[in-house]
Amino acid sequence: MLNQLRERYLDLLGSIYIYNEHRGYTAIDRVLDAIVARSPDDHKLIAAVEQHRADERKHYVMFRRWFELRGAMPLAVGRTCGHIDRFVEIMFAQRIDELDTQNIIDNDSSFEKLCRVISLTEKRGFKQVEILLDHPLVRHDKVLMKIFAIIHEDEPSHWAPYDDWLARNGKSEPKWWERAVDTFIHSELLFLKLPVLFVNPWLKRRSDWPDASDPAEHGASPFDLLEPAE
């Protein structure tokens, strides 16, 4: 029974992470479009955000490999479990897919707000990974521990370009109420959504991988990043 509960928890945890990592790098594509349009000569910023995007893709691929090693597809969790999804919906009153990229390009205050949202999301992710690396259920799984160790190493560079842009342009740091929204979203997932999904017997598995429709990366092999645990 204990083993079943542990496997259910890890299954759900991995499903939430693979969704968020895929959402992360696909959303960053739109951020990059905005940055290139706004500041085509800011090569340092563009390169840093491109690296952020590449890392998010790498993390997604590692979680995909983890599921393949388990011989299972991820559980079908959606945008309600996506931190950046909820943050954007609250801050911009639009879903990520509906976000007006042209407004982000033209409106300095909108781009500033987006930078703060991304920075807070990445910092929240870093704190959560530190907790998971010490979690007894996670420590039981060697491959998952390796994944989170890599994410922990990568994560600090992810909020840096957005904080740097805010500082260089004299923009404000996240406001108290933006930090409160970030805390609310995390608490909502941790204390409400995760427990409900954990006990939901009707939660189905995905029939395809999240990146199945990615135009440039469909079929990219996940097998070169992780080896099976011994």
C-alpha positions, 0 to 999 in steps of 0.5 A: 500500500505504501509503495502504491501511494508513493508511486501515485505521488511521483506519477502525479508530481512528474505529470505536473512537471512535464506539463509545466516544462513544456508550457515553459519553453513554448511560452518563452518562444513568444517572449523571445519574439517580443524581445527580438522585436523590441530590442534586436541589438540586445544580444546578451538578453536574447542569448540568455533567454534562448538558453532559458528556453533550451534548458526548459526544453531539456528539462521536459525531455528528461521528464519524458525519459523518466516516464518512458523508463516507467513504461507509462504516459503522464497523467492528463493534468492541464493548465490549472496545474500550470504556475505560469498559466495561472500567473499570466491569467491573473496578471493579464486577464488572458490565457497564455495562448491568448496573450497579445504579443504585439501589446507586449512588444509595444507597451513597456509596462506590459513587458515589465510586468511579464518580466516580473511574472517570469522571474517570480515563477522561476524563483518559486520553481527553484525553492520548490526543487530544493524542497523536493531534493530533500523529500523522502518520496522523491529521494527513493527515485534515483532518476528523479533525483538526478533530474531535480539536481540538474534543474536546481543547477540550471534554475538561477540563470533563468530569472537572471535575464529578466531581473537584469532587464528590469534593473538596467531599465530602472523598472521596479522589482516585484510588488508585494501583491505580485509576490502574494499572487505567486504565493497564492498560486503555489498554495492553491496547487499544493494544498488544493489541486494536488490532493484532489488529483491524488485521490481522483480515480478518474484521472486519465493518462495522456494519449500523446506526449505534450510535444507531439505537435511542436513544429520543430522538435517533434520526435526529438529523442529523449534518450541522450540525457538520462540513463536508467537507474542501476 
